[in-house]
Amino acid sequence: MYRSPAASNERDTTPALDWHDWAGLTPDVSQRSTLLQLAQMAFNTYAPSNTTPTSWYPLLPAWRSSPFGWEPTDDGMRGHVFVASDNKTVVIATKGTSTGWLAGDGGPTVGRDKRNDNLMFSCCCARVGPTWSTVCGCWDGGYRCDTRCVEEALVDEGLFYPIGLNLYNNVSYMYPNANIWLTGHSLGGGLSALMGATFGVPVVAFEAPGEKLASRRLHLPAPPSLDHITHVYHTADPIPMGTCTGVTSLCALGGFALETRCHTGQVVRFDTVSKLGWSVDVRTHGIGFVIEKLLGDEGVWREEDDDDEGEGDGGEGIWGDCYNWEFGEFRNSTRIKG
């Protein structure tokens, strides 16, 4: 893994960083048992505690959990911090979008979940069609989007990414000698990947939309390797595949503009379409479905099918995402073609 010194605060520049190797315990993503336990932690983020057995997977006794964002008046970023009994490993697990047809079961976070989804994973402020209300004022007509405007919108203090940075800083302060890992499902996985890129810590994200475009817009560090970030998803889920798009898609009908497909880091991809004959269906997106059908002992995926792994998909990020959009600082008449 790599860590960098503090990045420059200058805009429009990518500072030259002196990267340093550091040793740490990382999750073995080649082991199904590792993926299963982290996926169960990601599932558990949709519940405030283990008091409802149907909403919580029991974990090994070595783990204890502390919820965050679950106070009755909270309507924002939620999840759990799982701590090993020896305090040597801590997992920050972040909840994904809570909406009944997509994941979770609704609740007070739905509005802010959707706003974060539509800012981070859309081409330009969720401008899908003429009837859509954008979530930021960066659309410049047609397929033009103001780059600086979107970058500034992503770091608004009310959004989950800045909140996640504060959460990580608090956890690392509480457990200064621990190996800290990040995980999450869907929106929670995308946020975990962005936090992992920021701090250089291990991430295992499940069924997350492509976050590479958001990473570039946030000017996150780009070390020699991003293999500490692992995306796990299957090919019948249109959300990480970037195919739940267009005004008639189920995502759009639900008010979500999940248009990106490119991920950072490495990918563990289950080709359920070719090998299991699954149809592409957004109902396969839920983390409970993934656990029961793919990762669990009773799942239909077999070890001999585990051959689809590789580097982050999508190639050159902005060139792989939103190819029909034109991005630039139009107020300064400077344009780049996306």
QUIDACOR-V680433 format. One line per field, one symbol per residue. phi: phi as a letter, one per 30 degrees, with the letter a starting at -180 (. if undefined). Layout:
# QUIDACOR-V680433
phi = ???
This chain:
# QUIDACOR-V680433
phi = .bbbdeddcddibcddccdbdbcadbddddceddddddddddddddbdacdcedcbddceedcbbbdbicdecdbbdblbccbddcidbbccccdddcaedcaibikddeddedddedddccdaiiddadcdcdcaccdcjhccbdddddedddceddddddddddddddddddbdccdccbalchedddddddddddcicdbbcchdddcdddddddhdebdebcddcbccacddcddddicdbjdcddddddjcccccbdcdicbcccddddccidddadddddddddddcccddcdcdcedddbcbldedjicidddchdcccclcddcicbbdc
